[in-house]
Amino acid sequence: MALVGIARLASQSPLLDAKTQVQYFEIPARSILNRTKPGMPFQWTINPYRGCEFACKYCYARYTHEFMELAARDFEDRIYAKAAAAHLLRGELRRVGPKDGIAIGTATDPYQPAEKRFGRTRSILEVFARERGRHLSITTKSDLIQRDLALLGEIARRNVLDINLTITTLDATLARLLEPRAPRPDLRLQTVRKLAAAGLSVGVFPNPVMPWITDGERALDRLARAARDAGAQYFGGGPLFLMPSAQKVFFPFLAERFPELAPRYRNLYAHSAYLGRGYKDALRARIAAIRDRYGLASAPVEHRPELWEEQEQPTLFPLQ
């Protein structure tokens, strides 16, 4: 059967570079901005890469590789860098309203190891460094974001910029099981500290919160306290969303590492990728109480950039 659409593009993508287990490709893209569905806290998303090397066992975005006729397990071993990302963005920003939120890194981490080689995220940020009055957010698990500290500071002078660090657990052993190739939790906390010290708006998300694995009161309390101490302004947390593509990886992982939980999870997600209202309400209340304990907000705090309306000042970042 002939491949069509994104599957055909993936099959024809040239190999950019490779290392043990992981192969990198470049894939053509018609667009770099994707419109979200109604009800989301932002209107547009940007994901500079397809696939994510961090190999998180619970990752919901594995379904995107199935669009390319690839297996769910290929998600962390076949990474596609989107071509001409900055060029596409410059053209597409004309149709984005000034009040529209743009979220970078909603499906795949924009600072995964591929970014060291191909710099697609940085090229996108360089476009935003020339913009003014935008509402932007970045979500990552990676300390590589520290590389762009000066650039992020320049963006934040003219735009609302919030940075979300995902820290699922402070337990390094558990983190290595759940997120085999992601930076250690202590490196992520160190990143929160450096971003906050640079005056950037930063928060911590313990997402996804997993029943009987990371949802305990003590573990969440410890994480929130560490986030506050590192300078985080807000602390979120949503329950595990487990699509069929993610179940193909997560359920065998549970059977191997947490066999006592495997049948309970299969029962929880037997009829839906979402957990029930009862669990969600209980988790929401638990996290809200913990947040209040440490004076953390539930979402980014409204703030006005230095050059939002005031007279333009000389740039601090040497734009190319």
C-alpha positions in Angstrom: 0.0 0.0 0.0 1.4 3.4 -1.0 2.2 5.8 1.8 0.5 9.2 1.7 0.7 12.5 3.6 3.0 12.7 6.6 3.8 9.0 6.3 5.2 9.5 2.8 7.2 12.6 4.0 8.7 10.6 6.9 9.7 7.7 4.6 11.5 10.2 2.3 13.1 12.3 5.0 16.9 12.4 4.7 19.0 11.1 7.6 20.7 14.0 9.3 22.7 12.3 11.9 22.7 9.2 14.1 24.0 7.7 17.3 23.5 4.5 19.2 19.8 3.6 19.0 18.6 7.0 17.9 18.4 8.3 14.3 17.7 11.9 13.3 15.9 13.0 10.2 14.8 16.2 8.6 11.1 16.4 7.6 9.4 19.1 5.4 6.7 21.0 7.2 3.9 23.1 5.7 3.4 24.9 8.9 5.1 25.4 12.2 2.1 26.8 14.1 -0.8 24.5 15.0 -4.2 25.8 16.0 -5.5 24.3 19.2 -9.1 23.2 20.0 -11.4 25.5 22.0 -11.0 25.4 25.7 -7.2 25.2 25.8 -5.3 27.9 27.8 -3.4 28.8 24.6 -4.5 29.2 20.9 -1.4 28.0 19.1 1.4 25.4 19.6 4.9 24.9 18.2 6.7 21.6 18.3 10.1 21.9 16.5 10.6 18.1 16.5 8.5 15.0 15.9 9.4 12.3 18.4 11.2 12.8 21.7 14.4 11.1 22.8 13.6 11.4 26.5 11.6 8.1 26.1 9.0 8.9 28.9 7.0 5.7 29.4 3.8 7.6 29.8 4.1 10.0 26.8 0.7 10.7 25.2 2.3 12.1 22.0 3.4 8.7 20.7 0.3 8.7 18.5 2.0 11.3 16.2 4.5 8.6 15.0 1.6 6.3 14.1 0.5 9.0 11.6 3.8 8.3 9.9 3.2 4.5 9.8 5.8 4.0 12.6 5.4 2.0 15.8 4.8 3.7 19.1 8.2 2.6 20.3 9.9 4.4 17.4 8.9 7.7 19.0 12.1 8.0 21.0 14.5 6.4 18.5 13.5 8.2 15.2 13.5 11.9 15.7 12.4 14.3 13.0 13.6 17.9 12.9 11.2 20.2 11.1 12.8 22.0 8.2 12.8 25.8 7.8 11.1 26.3 11.2 12.1 29.9 11.6 11.2 30.8 8.0 7.8 29.3 8.4 7.2 31.0 11.7 8.0 34.5 10.4 5.4 34.1 7.7 2.7 32.6 9.9 2.9 35.0 12.7 0.9 37.5 10.6 -2.2 35.5 11.2 -1.8 35.3 15.0 -3.6 37.8 17.1 -1.6 39.8 19.7 -3.7 38.3 22.6 -3.3 34.7 21.3 -1.2 32.4 23.5 1.6 30.4 21.7 2.9 27.4 23.6 6.2 25.8 22.6 6.8 22.1 23.5 3.3 20.8 24.1 3.9 17.3 22.5 7.7 16.9 22.2 10.4 18.5 24.3 11.9 21.5 22.5 15.2 21.0 24.4 15.6 17.3 23.8 19.2 16.2 22.8 18.4 16.8 19.1 18.3 20.5 19.8 22.1 20.5 20.6 22.7 19.4 17.0 20.1 21.2 15.0 19.1 24.3 17.0 15.5 24.4 15.7 14.1 25.7 19.0 16.8 28.5 19.2 16.0 29.6 15.6 12.3 29.9 16.6 13.2 31.9 19.7 15.4 34.3 17.6 12.2 35.1 15.7 10.4 35.9 18.9 13.2 38.1 20.1 12.2 40.5 17.3 8.6 40.4 18.2 6.7 42.5 20.7 3.5 42.0 22.6 3.2 38.3 22.3 2.1 35.8 24.9 4.5 32.8 24.9 5.2 29.8 27.1 7.8 27.0 26.9 7.5 23.6 28.5 10.5 21.4 29.0 12.2 18.8 31.2 15.7 19.8 30.0 18.5 21.9 31.6 19.6 22.7 28.0 17.2 25.7 28.2 20.0 27.4 30.2 21.9 27.7 27.0 19.4 30.3 25.8 19.2 32.3 29.0 20.2 35.6 27.4 17.9 35.1 24.4 15.0 34.3 26.7 15.7 37.4 28.7 15.5 39.5 25.6 12.2 37.9 24.5 10.8 38.5 28.0 11.6 42.3 27.8 9.1 42.6 24.9 6.7 39.7 25.4 4.9 37.8 28.1 7.0 34.7 28.5 6.4 31.9 31.0 8.6 28.8 31.4 7.3 25.5 32.7 9.7 22.9 34.0 8.2 19.5 34.2 9.5 17.6 37.3 7.4 14.4 37.7 9.2 13.3 40.8 12.2 14.2 43.0 13.1 10.5 43.4 16.0 10.1 40.9 15.6 6.3 40.7 11.9 6.5 39.9 12.6 9.3 37.4 15.1 7.2 35.6 12.5 4.4 35.3 9.7 6.7 34.1 11.8 9.0 31.9 14.9 7.0 31.0 16.8 9.7 29.0 15.6 12.9 30.5 17.8 15.1 32.8 17.8 14.2 36.5 15.3 15.9 38.8 18.1 17.9 40.6 19.3 19.3 37.2 15.8 20.5 36.5 15.4 22.1 39.9 18.8 23.8 39.3 17.4 25.1 36.0 14.3 26.5 37.8 16.7 28.3 40.2 18.8 29.8 37.3 15.8 30.9 35.4 14.2 32.5 38.4 17.5 34.3 39.3 17.5 35.7 35.8 14.1 37.3 36.5 12.1 35.0 34.3 8.6 33.8 35.1 9.0 30.1 35.9 6.9 27.3 37.4 6.9 23.6 38.0 4.5 21.0 36.7 4.6 17.5 38.2 2.9 16.2 35.1 1.5 13.7 34.6 0.5 12.8 38.1 0.3 9.0 38.1 -2.0 7.1 40.5 -0.1 5.1 43.2 3.2 6.1 41.7 3.6 9.9 42.0 0.3 11.1 43.5 1.1 10.7 47.2 0.7 13.7 49.5 4.3 13.4 50.8 5.9 13.2 47.4 3.9 16.1 46.0 4.5 18.2 49.1 8.2 17.6 48.9 8.3 18.6 45.2 6.2 21.8 45.8 8.5 22.9 48.6 11.6 22.3 46.5 10.0 24.2 43.6 9.2 27.2 45.9 12.7 27.1 47.4 14.2 27.2 43.8 12.2 30.3 43.0 9.2 28.9 41.1 6.1 31.1 41.2 3.5 28.6 40.4 2.9 24.8 40.7 0.4 22.8 38.6 -0.4 19.2 38.2 -2.8 17.1 36.0 -3.5 13.4 36.0 -2.1 10.9 33.6 -3.8 10.9 30.2 -3.2 7.5 28.6 -4.1 7.1 24.9 -4.0 3.6 23.3 -0.6 4.4 21.7 0.8 5.2 25.1 -0.7 2.1 26.6 1.3 0.0 24.3 4.4 1.1 26.1 3.2 2.0 29.5 1.3 -1.2 30.3 4.2 -3.5 29.5 6.5 -1.2 31.6 4.1 -1.5 34.5 4.0 -5.3 34.2 7.8 -5.4 34.4 8.5 -2.7 37.0 5.2 -2.4 39.0 3.4 -5.7 38.4 1.0 -5.1 41.3 -0.2 -2.0 39.6 -0.6 -3.3 36.1 -4.1 -4.8 36.5 -5.3 -1.8 38.4 -4.2 0.5 35.6 -5.8 -1.7 32.9 -9.0 -1.4 34.8 -8.7 2.4 35.3 -8.1 3.0 31.6 -10.3 0.2 30.2 -12.9 2.6 28.7 -11.2 6.0 28.4 -7.8 7.6 28.1 -9.0 10.0 31.0 -9.4 9.3 34.7 -12.8 9.7 36.3 -14.1 12.9 37.8 -13.7 11.6 41.4 -10.0 11.1 41.0 -9.5 14.4 39.3 -11.4 16.3 41.9 -9.5 14.6 44.8 -6.1 15.3 43.1 -7.1 18.9 42.3 -7.9 19.5 46.0 -4.7 17.8 47.2 -2.5 20.0 44.9 -4.4 23.1 45.8 -3.8 22.6 49.5 -0.1 21.9 48.9 0.1 25.1 46.8 -1.5 27.2 49.5 1.0 25.8 52.0 3.9 27.2 50.1 2.4 30.3 48.7 2.5 29.1 45.1 0.1 30.2 42.4 -1.8 27.7 40.2 -0.7 29.3 36.9 1.7 31.9 35.6 1.2 35.2 37.4 0.1 38.1 35.2 3.0 40.5 34.5 3.9 43.3 32.2 7.1 43.1 30.2 9.6 45.9 30.5 9.0 47.1 26.9 5.3 46.2 26.6 4.2 49.7 25.9 7.1 51.9 27.0 9.7 53.4 24.6 11.9 50.8 22.9 15.3 50.4 24.5 18.6 49.2 22.9 18.6 45.4 22.5 20.8 43.4 25.0 20.9 40.4 22.7 23.0 40.6 19.5 20.4 39.7 16.9 21.8 38.3 13.7 
